[in-house]
């Protein structure tokens, strides 16, 4: 799938591989930028515009004997969509992070019950930092 993105006024064509469909839409895999600049920004709502909220592929699971979700990127926690005790489904959005003015949904890699949420809105997190623990 090809998308057109604009970063700091420059527009790029990007190839995106759709790995699988989740309950909240497609989950995207790795991307590659082709270095070619496209003339003129794409208009919002055009078929080539990227979706506003793309779920990050589920983060790695298991640190020791505990089941956890780790931050897929360096960023800031914007919103937490679950609470301790909630039962979640695979690919359900657990929280929203922001990095470089772009929001990333962090999805659950497994179905289960949330034990602990280790971050709060406004927290700065490092890639690989534990965000959520499961029972």
Secondary structure, 3 states (H helix, E strand, C coil): CEEEEEECCEEEEEEEEEEEEECCEEEEEEEEEEEEECCCCCCCCCCCCCCCCEEECCCCCCECCEEEEECCCCEEEEEECCCCCCEECCCCEEEEEEECCEEEEEECCCCEEEEEECCCCCCEECCCCEEEEEC
